Amino acid sequence: MSDLEQLYQQIILDHAKRRVGDGLREAGPGMPWGESHQHNPVCGDQIRLRVETDGERVAAVSWEGAGCSISMASASAFTELATGADRRELAAMIEEFREVMRSRGTREADEEILGDAAAFAGVSRFPARVKCAMLAWVAAEQALLAADGGAPA
């Protein structure tokens, strides 16, 4: 295993333990918010993720979930990256993460865009684990739609 792979593995393990954003919190008074519950029927991972917005900014992200280290670490890394982000930037981050996950290991993650979430690039080589890594990111997309008045998923 290369030094970079070891570093990425350590980042994932750290996020799996720290679980940034874990603990679904109530939205602030008057704050637009949305929530989404996503479930991976293949392995049983699930997450309920809530996003609060303040205009074009993501004011807060919180979540609760159960699952493998990859899905919980990915939710943590997403939360750290998304909190305070501009919504357009966040959409670009989600798309970058999705493209990396779809690449089956042929595309390197842009650390400038994804921060710690770039550590999940290696997961893309394992199609059965991609859904685990994507769970929180898909929940966030749906939660943002709900915050805009769309139906929560």
N, C-alpha and C positions, 0 to 999 in steps of 0.2 A: 504494500500500500504506500502510495506516495505521501510526501509531507502535506501536500495540499488536501488529499483525501482524508488524511488523519485530522487535519484542522477542521474540515467540513464536518466530519463525523463528530468531533468534539463540540462544534457549534450546535448541531442537532441535539446531541445529548444534553447540552446546557439548557437549551430552550425547552426540552421535554421535562426537565426538572423545575426550571423557573416558572414556566407557564405564564408569561406576561399576558395580562388581561383576563386570566381565568377568574371566574366569579361574575356571573351575569349581574350587572348593576342597573338600577332604575335610571331611566333617562331624566335629565335635568328638566325642571319645569319650563314649558314652552319650547323646548328643543325638539326639532323634527328628528324622528328616529325611525328606524326600520329593523326588523328582526327576521332571521331565516333559520329554519331547522333543516339540516342536511344529514342524510344517513347513507352509509355505504353498506348495502345489503350483503355484499360479498364477504366482508370481514366483521361487520357489526359496528364499525366506528360511527360515531355521531357527534354532531355539534349543533348548538344553538348559539348564534352569533348576533349581537346587537350593535348597530352603528348609529351614533348621534352625529347630526350635521349642524353646522353653523354657517349658513350661506354656502359658499363653495369649498368649505373646509370640513374635513372629518374631525369633529371635536373629540370623539371618544369611541373606542371599540372595547367591547367586553364579550365574554363567551363562557359557556360551560360545555363540557364534553367528556366523552369517554372513548378511548381507543388506543391504538398503537402509538409508540413514541413518535413515529413520523407524522401522524395526523395532529397530535397534540403540539409537537414542536413547530409544525408548520403554522398552526393557529397562533402560537406565541410570536413567531417571527413576523407573521402578517400584522399582528396587533402593534408590535413595536414600529413597523414600517409605516403603517397606515395612520396611526394617531397623529393628528396635526397636519396631515398631507392635504394638498389641494385635490379636489375630486378628479380633475382632469389628469393630474399626475398619478393618482391612484389607479385610474382606469388604464393608464399606460403600464403601470407596475403589474397589474393583474394580467394584462395581455402578454407582457414579457414573460411572466411566470408560466402562463399557459403554453406559450410557444416553446419554452425550454422543456416543459413536461411532455409535450407532444413529440419532441425531437428524438426520443429513444437514444439519448446520449450523444447525438451528433452536433448539438449546439451548446456552446458555453454560455453560462448565465452572465449577464452584465452586472457586476457588483456595484457599479455606480447607481444603477436603477434599483436593484433588489436588496442591497445590503446583505444581512445575514441570510435572507431567503435564497441567495445564490448557492448556499451550501446544499440545497436540495437538488441541484442539477444531476447528481449521480443517481438519484431515484428514478430519473426518466429512463434509465436502462432496464428498469423492472416494471413492465406495464401493469402488473397486478398491484403495485404500490403507488402508482401515479394518482389514482383516485384518493388514496389516503392523504397525499400531499396537497391535492387540490380542494379538499373538502371545505376548509375555512375560506378559501378564495372564492369559491362558488357561492358559499353562504353570504359572503360580503357583497358580491354583486347583487344578489337577491335582496339583501337587507337595504342596500342603497336604493333600489327600485321602490321598495316599500316606503322608505323615508320620503320619496318623491310623490307618494300617494298611490303607488301601484300596490297590487296585492302581495302580501308576504308569502314566501314559499314554505 
